[in-house]
Amino acid sequence: MTEAEWLACGDPRRLLDRVGSSYRRLRLFACAECRRQLNNVVRDEFRDALDVAENYAAGIATDEALSAASQTTMYGSARRRANRAQSPTLGLIHWLVQPDDSMISTASLAVASKPAARQWQCQILRDIFGNPFRPVAFSPDWRTDTALSLARMMYDAREFGAMPILADALQDAGCDNGDILNHCRGDGPHVRGCWVVDLVLGRE
């Protein structure tokens, strides 16, 4: 895949093939897809498990919490297995609270079938993984109190409307990287795992 193909591609599976095995970011991609369909997730244990999966990726939830969430989303009865078949999102959430070695296949399971949803997923993958053809060197000097506060606020709230303000804060700190500033000031969408927010917060 070339850089031009990466930027224009509308097939999330091709992008997933390119990004490799960053388990944290793959988990966050699959979580973002579940949140896109969250209105279809009505069972509290699955909503809670989705929160655990995201918090695990953030280093907040423990292995024990992940294991407990996995147990609560298991399908033991015929009725629950039928519910899982009727709602692929529930099955995906169950896989999200599995160990990291399942993340690559789990991310593939998240790929949508409808063209509009697949296009959104490609945008999300580019938001999470950035441009692998243009790695960015982030200066610690740009990580000011203001930039950190904005990044933490957006990450915690899953609300990224302050991205243009973050761009201003980074620029005030001396950031002159066009890829960073343009990403902040672009149309989005942004989710947990946004590569610029991750750089500010020092997340891998």
N, C-alpha and C positions, 0 to 999 in steps of 0.2 A: 504494500500500500504506500502511495506517495503522500506528501503533505496535502496536495490539492484534493486528493481522494478523501483523506481524513476529514478535511473541512467541509466537503460537499456530500459525503456519504449519507444515505438514508436508510442503511441497513445496520441496525444495532449489533447484529451477530458479527459482522465484519469488523466493527470497532472493538468488540469484545475480544476477537481473535488477536487484535493488535496490542491491547493494553497489558496482557500478561496476567500475573497472579497476585495482584495487590488485594489480599483478602479483605482488608478494611474497606477499601473503595468499592470492591465488588458487592460487599454487603450493603453499603450505603446506596449503591445504584438500585439493588433489588428492593431495599426499604422505600426508596423514592417511588418506585413503581407501585408498591403496595399502598402508599399514601395517596397516589393518584386515584386509586380505586377504593379509597377508604370508606366511601359511602356504602359500599357493598359489604363491608366487614362490620357485622352487627354484634358479634359475640365479644364480650368484654375481655375474655382471656386472650383473644387474638390481638385485640388492640394493645393490651398490656405486653404481650410477647413482642409486638413490633417495636414498642418503646425500649424493651430490653435489648433487642437486636441492635438498635441504633446506639444505645448507651454502651453496649459492649464494644462496638466499633470505636466509640469515643474514649474507651478505657475507663468508663465509669462503672458499668455492670461487671460482676465477677463471673468466673466460670460456673460457680454454683447457681447464680441467678439465671444464666443461660440454660443450664441443665434443668432447672425448675420450670422455666418457660417452655422448654421442649416437652416436659411431661404433661403440662396443662394443655398442650395443643395436639397431643396424640389422639388418634382415632381408634378406639378399641371396639366399638360396637358397629354393627352393620349400618345402623342409622347414621352414625357419625361419618363412616366411610362414604356413604351416599351423599352426605352434605359436602364432603370434601370434593367429590367428583363434580358436584354441581357448582362449586365455588373454587376455582383454581387459586384464587387469591389466598384462601385459607390454607391450602396446601403449601403455597409458597412461603407464607409466614411460618409454618411449621419447619420448613427447611432452613429458614433464616436463623433459627435458634439451634442449629446443629453446629458441630465443630468447624473450624476454618477449612479443613480439607475438603469440605463439600461446597465451598463458595463458588468455585468456577462453574460447576454444573448448575448450581442454584441460580447464578446470574443469568445463565442461558435460559433457564425456565421462566425468567421474568420477561423475556422478550415478547412484546405484544404482537397480535396478528393484524390489527387494523393499521392502515398506512399512516393515519394522522398520529396515532399513539406511537408508532415506530419512529416517526420523525421527532416527536417529543423526546423519546428515549435517546436518540442520537444527540440531541441538544444537551440532555442531562449527562451523558457520558463525556461529552466535551467539557461540560462544566466541572465534572469531577476529576477528569484525567488531564485537562488542559490540552496542549498541543505537544505530543511526544516528540515531534520533530524540532521543537524549539524549547529546550529546557531553560528554565529561568533561574538565575542566581539572585536570591533575595538577600538584601543587605540587612543585618541586624539593626542598623541605624534607622531603618524605616518602621521598625516595630515600636512605635511610640505608645504612650499610655492611651492616647485618643484612638489610635488605630486598633490597639488590643481591645479596648472597651467596645468599640463598634463591632469588631469581629466576634467577640464573645457573645454580645447581645443578639446578633443575628443567628449565630450557631445555636444558642440555647433556645431561642424562640422559634426557630425555623421560619423566620421572617426576614427577607433579604432586601427590603425596600431601601435600606440605607447604603447599598453598595456604591452609588455615586458619591455619597458623603465619605465613604471609606477611601475612594479614589482621591478625593481632595486632601484627606488626612495624610495619605501616603505621599502625595505630591508635595505637600507642605514639608514632609520629612526628608525630601530629597529624591524620592522615587521618580525616575524618568523612563521607566520601562514601559514601552507602548503596549505590550501584550497585557501587562497587569492593569494599567489604567483603562485601556479599551474594554477589557473584560468587565471591570467594575461599572463602567458607564454604558455598557451594551444593554440590549433588551432582555437578557436572561434567556430562560429561567435559571434560577439558582436553587440549590438544595444543600443539605448537610453534606459536607465533603467537597464543596466548591474549592477548586485548587488555590484561588487567591486567598480566601478566608483561611484555608489550611496553612498556607505559607505564613500569614500573619500570626496565627496561633502556634506555629512551630510543630504542626502535626505532619506525620509522614504519610 
